[in-house]
Amino acid sequence: MQISKIDQDLKPSLNIIGCGHVGSVMGRLFAQQNVFLVQDVLTRSSASASDAVAFIGAGRACADIAELRSADVTLLGVPDDQISAACTALAATGLLNENSTVFHCSGALSSAALSAAIACGAAVASVHPVRSFADAETVAQQFAGTFCGVEGDPRALQLLQPALLAIRVQLVALDADAKTLYHAASVFACNYLTTLIDTALRAYIAAGITPDLARQMAQPLISETLANIFKLGPEQALTGPIARGDLVTVAQQQAAVTAWDSTAGSLYKALADATKQLSQRRSA
């Protein structure tokens, strides 16, 4: 079996383009575990690049893509809608060749978004940590055990997988064609859960509960519900009027919520319809 660069204890160089929370956390962990030599960091501005370098504890802040040096590996941490353009700009520097590896951290896009790098002969992959990166410092401290969806060509994965295992992630092989649906699942579990809880808190407040008390009331209910979902499964964790078949109450709540906030009313209806299907699975 061919031994990877990581196994040989060689230290590949790493450039990071777009070093927000995800790029900064991964850069710090790669540097701490001594799997990559963090070399050049390019972000929106010199100031943000300097901040990223300080967070990582390694690397050199760059103000322009022309300042980048050749690297074995490049992490593209830019937003999804900028990945293709950033890759094209990187390819135009002439720094990529058949010995280069380029990967992005998008959950929605596959490695095919890096077509400009592929045209240069580079190996490409996508690496998506399934975490909320709202608090980068906390995520960096508690990253061990994070699930990480990966896909790409074998050359890229041969180099990246040992590095990812070194920062103690749990690798999940992804189907490139299903990445959009895969990422939507993460959005439901994280972003839309946040929106749902925000709606619940606003409804409490609209009903006359103070904001602080609303959070105190909601927290144990949310925590207990999540615990039950992962202990018992969604079907058995479901409680409330739909689970009891009390559709009169559901209709009354629908009217009250819609009268308060039409957007929340539409959300309530969509969730009620989906919850009826969940309830039917429970009784099947």
C-alpha positions as CSV (number, residue, x, y, z in Angstrom):
1,M,0.0,0.0,0.0
2,Q,1.3,3.5,-0.9
3,I,2.1,5.6,2.2
4,S,0.7,9.1,2.3
5,K,2.7,12.2,2.9
6,I,1.2,12.5,6.4
7,D,2.3,9.0,7.2
8,Q,5.8,9.7,6.1
9,D,5.9,12.7,8.5
10,L,6.6,15.1,5.7
11,K,4.8,18.3,6.4
12,P,2.8,19.6,3.4
13,S,2.4,23.4,3.1
14,L,-1.2,24.8,3.3
15,N,-2.5,28.1,1.9
16,I,-5.9,29.3,3.1
17,I,-8.1,31.5,0.8
18,G,-11.1,32.8,2.7
19,C,-10.3,32.3,6.3
20,G,-13.5,32.9,8.2
21,H,-14.6,30.7,11.2
22,V,-14.3,27.4,9.3
23,G,-11.0,28.1,7.7
24,S,-9.5,29.6,10.9
25,V,-10.6,26.6,13.0
26,M,-9.3,24.0,10.6
27,G,-6.1,26.0,10.1
28,R,-5.5,26.1,13.8
29,L,-6.1,22.4,14.3
30,F,-4.0,21.4,11.3
31,A,-1.2,23.6,12.7
32,Q,-1.6,22.3,16.3
33,Q,-1.5,18.7,15.2
34,N,1.5,19.4,13.0
35,V,0.0,17.9,9.9
36,F,0.3,20.9,7.6
37,L,2.6,23.9,7.6
38,V,0.2,26.8,7.5
39,Q,1.9,29.1,5.0
40,D,-0.2,32.0,3.5
41,V,-3.6,33.3,4.5
42,L,-5.7,35.5,2.2
43,T,-9.1,36.9,3.2
44,R,-11.2,40.0,2.4
45,S,-8.7,42.4,3.9
46,S,-5.2,42.6,5.3
47,A,-6.8,43.2,8.8
48,S,-9.0,40.1,8.7
49,A,-6.1,38.0,7.3
50,S,-3.9,39.2,10.3
51,D,-6.8,38.3,12.7
52,A,-7.0,34.9,11.1
53,V,-3.3,34.3,11.4
54,A,-3.4,35.3,15.1
55,F,-6.2,32.9,15.7
56,I,-4.5,30.1,13.9
57,G,-1.1,30.8,15.5
58,A,0.7,30.3,12.2
59,G,1.0,31.6,8.7
60,R,1.5,34.9,6.9
61,A,-1.3,37.3,6.1
62,C,-1.6,38.3,2.5
63,A,-3.3,41.3,1.0
64,D,-3.7,40.0,-2.6
65,I,-3.7,36.6,-4.4
66,A,-0.5,37.6,-6.2
67,E,1.3,37.4,-2.8
68,L,0.5,33.7,-2.4
69,R,3.4,31.2,-2.6
70,S,3.1,27.8,-4.1
71,A,1.6,25.3,-1.6
72,D,1.0,21.6,-1.6
73,V,-2.6,22.1,-0.4
74,T,-5.0,25.0,-0.7
75,L,-8.1,25.3,1.4
76,L,-10.9,27.5,-0.1
77,G,-12.9,28.7,2.8
78,V,-14.9,31.4,0.8
79,P,-18.7,31.4,0.7
80,D,-20.3,28.9,-1.6
81,D,-21.1,31.4,-4.3
82,Q,-17.5,32.5,-4.5
83,I,-15.8,29.1,-4.6
84,S,-15.7,28.8,-8.4
85,A,-14.4,32.3,-8.9
86,A,-11.8,31.9,-6.2
87,C,-10.6,28.6,-7.7
88,T,-10.4,30.3,-11.2
89,A,-8.4,33.1,-9.7
90,L,-6.1,30.7,-8.0
91,A,-5.6,28.7,-11.2
92,A,-4.7,31.9,-13.0
93,T,-1.8,32.5,-10.7
94,G,0.0,29.5,-12.2
95,L,0.6,28.0,-8.8
96,L,-1.4,24.8,-9.4
97,N,-0.1,21.7,-11.0
98,E,-0.4,17.9,-10.8
99,N,1.2,17.9,-7.4
100,S,-1.3,20.4,-5.9
101,T,-4.4,19.6,-3.8
102,V,-7.3,22.0,-3.6
103,F,-10.4,21.5,-1.3
104,H,-13.3,23.5,-0.2
105,C,-15.5,23.3,2.9
106,S,-19.0,23.8,1.3
107,G,-21.7,21.4,2.3
108,A,-23.8,22.1,-0.7
109,L,-21.2,22.0,-3.5
110,S,-19.2,19.0,-4.7
111,S,-15.6,19.0,-5.6
112,A,-16.7,19.5,-9.2
113,A,-17.0,23.2,-8.4
114,L,-13.1,23.2,-8.5
115,S,-13.0,22.6,-12.2
116,A,-10.4,25.3,-12.8
117,A,-8.0,23.4,-10.5
118,I,-8.8,20.1,-12.2
119,A,-7.9,21.7,-15.5
120,C,-4.4,22.5,-14.0
121,G,-4.0,18.8,-13.0
122,A,-4.6,19.4,-9.3
123,A,-6.3,16.9,-7.1
124,V,-9.6,18.2,-5.6
125,A,-12.0,17.4,-2.8
126,S,-14.7,18.8,-0.6
127,V,-14.5,18.6,3.2
128,H,-17.6,19.7,5.2
129,P,-17.5,19.7,9.0
130,V,-21.0,19.1,10.4
131,R,-20.8,21.8,13.1
132,S,-22.1,25.2,13.9
133,F,-19.2,27.6,13.7
134,A,-20.9,30.6,15.4
135,D,-18.3,30.5,18.2
136,A,-15.0,29.6,16.5
137,E,-13.0,29.5,19.7
138,T,-15.3,27.0,21.3
139,V,-15.5,24.8,18.2
140,A,-11.7,24.8,18.0
141,Q,-11.5,23.5,21.6
142,Q,-14.2,20.9,21.1
143,F,-13.7,19.8,17.6
144,A,-12.7,16.2,18.4
145,G,-15.4,13.8,17.2
146,T,-16.9,16.2,14.7
147,F,-18.5,14.4,11.7
148,C,-16.9,15.5,8.4
149,G,-18.5,14.7,5.0
150,V,-15.8,14.2,2.4
151,E,-15.7,13.4,-1.3
152,G,-13.3,14.0,-4.1
153,D,-10.7,12.2,-6.2
154,P,-8.5,9.5,-4.7
155,R,-5.3,11.6,-4.8
156,A,-6.8,14.4,-2.8
157,L,-8.5,12.0,-0.3
158,Q,-5.2,10.1,0.2
159,L,-3.6,13.3,1.5
160,L,-6.5,14.8,3.3
161,Q,-8.0,11.9,5.2
162,P,-4.9,11.3,7.4
163,A,-4.8,15.0,8.2
164,L,-8.5,15.0,9.1
165,L,-8.1,11.9,11.3
166,A,-5.2,13.6,13.0
167,I,-7.5,16.4,14.1
168,R,-9.9,13.6,15.3
169,V,-12.8,14.0,13.0
170,Q,-15.2,11.2,12.1
171,L,-15.1,10.8,8.3
172,V,-18.3,10.2,6.3
173,A,-18.0,9.4,2.7
174,L,-20.4,11.4,0.6
175,D,-22.0,10.9,-2.8
176,A,-21.1,14.0,-4.8
177,D,-24.5,14.0,-6.6
178,A,-26.4,14.1,-3.3
179,K,-24.4,16.9,-1.6
180,T,-27.2,19.5,-2.0
181,L,-29.7,17.3,-0.2
182,Y,-27.1,16.3,2.4
183,H,-26.4,19.9,3.1
184,A,-30.1,20.7,3.3
185,A,-30.3,18.1,6.1
186,S,-27.7,20.1,8.0
187,V,-29.5,23.3,7.4
188,F,-32.7,21.8,8.8
189,A,-30.9,20.6,11.8
190,C,-29.0,23.8,12.5
191,N,-30.2,27.0,10.7
192,Y,-33.9,26.2,10.5
193,L,-33.9,24.9,14.0
194,T,-32.6,28.3,15.1
195,T,-35.3,30.0,13.1
196,L,-38.0,27.8,14.6
197,I,-36.8,28.5,18.2
198,D,-36.6,32.2,17.4
199,T,-40.3,32.0,16.3
200,A,-41.2,30.2,19.5
201,L,-39.5,32.9,21.6
202,R,-41.2,35.7,19.7
203,A,-44.6,34.1,20.2
204,Y,-44.0,33.8,23.9
205,I,-43.1,37.5,24.0
206,A,-46.1,38.4,21.9
207,A,-48.3,36.5,24.5
208,G,-47.0,38.7,27.2
209,I,-44.0,36.8,28.5
210,T,-40.8,38.8,29.1
211,P,-37.8,37.9,26.8
212,D,-35.7,36.5,29.7
213,L,-38.5,34.4,31.1
214,A,-39.4,33.2,27.5
215,R,-35.8,31.8,27.1
216,Q,-36.0,30.2,30.6
217,M,-39.3,28.6,29.8
218,A,-38.2,27.4,26.4
219,Q,-34.8,26.0,27.2
220,P,-35.8,22.9,29.3
221,L,-38.6,22.1,26.8
222,I,-36.2,22.3,23.9
223,S,-33.5,20.3,25.7
224,E,-35.9,17.6,26.8
225,T,-37.4,17.3,23.3
226,L,-33.9,17.0,21.7
227,A,-32.9,14.4,24.3
228,N,-36.1,12.4,23.6
229,I,-35.6,12.6,19.8
230,F,-32.1,11.0,20.0
231,K,-33.1,8.5,22.7
232,L,-36.5,7.4,21.4
233,G,-36.6,8.5,17.8
234,P,-38.8,11.3,16.3
235,E,-41.9,9.2,16.2
236,Q,-41.9,8.3,19.9
237,A,-40.6,11.7,20.9
238,L,-43.6,13.5,19.3
239,T,-46.1,14.9,21.8
240,G,-48.7,17.7,21.7
241,P,-52.1,18.3,19.9
242,I,-51.3,16.6,16.6
243,A,-50.0,13.5,18.4
244,R,-53.2,13.4,20.4
245,G,-55.4,14.0,17.3
246,D,-56.6,17.3,18.7
247,L,-57.0,19.1,15.3
248,V,-59.4,21.7,16.8
249,T,-56.6,23.1,18.9
250,V,-54.3,23.0,15.9
251,A,-56.8,25.0,13.9
252,Q,-57.2,27.5,16.7
253,Q,-53.5,27.9,17.0
254,Q,-53.1,28.3,13.3
255,A,-55.5,31.2,13.3
256,A,-53.9,32.9,16.4
257,V,-50.4,32.6,15.0
258,T,-51.4,33.9,11.5
259,A,-53.2,36.9,13.1
260,W,-50.0,37.7,15.1
261,D,-47.5,37.2,12.3
262,S,-48.4,36.0,8.8
263,T,-44.9,34.5,8.1
264,A,-45.1,32.6,11.4
265,G,-48.6,31.5,10.4
266,S,-47.2,30.0,7.1
267,L,-44.4,28.3,9.1
268,Y,-47.0,26.9,11.5
269,K,-49.1,25.4,8.7
270,A,-46.1,23.8,7.0
271,L,-44.9,22.3,10.2
272,A,-48.4,21.1,11.1
273,D,-48.7,19.3,7.8
274,A,-45.3,17.7,8.2
275,T,-46.1,16.8,11.8
276,K,-49.3,15.0,10.7
277,Q,-47.2,12.8,8.5
278,L,-44.8,12.1,11.4
279,S,-47.7,11.2,13.6
280,Q,-49.0,8.8,11.0
281,R,-45.7,7.1,10.9
282,R,-45.9,6.8,14.7
283,S,-49.2,5.0,14.5
284,A,-48.4,2.8,11.5
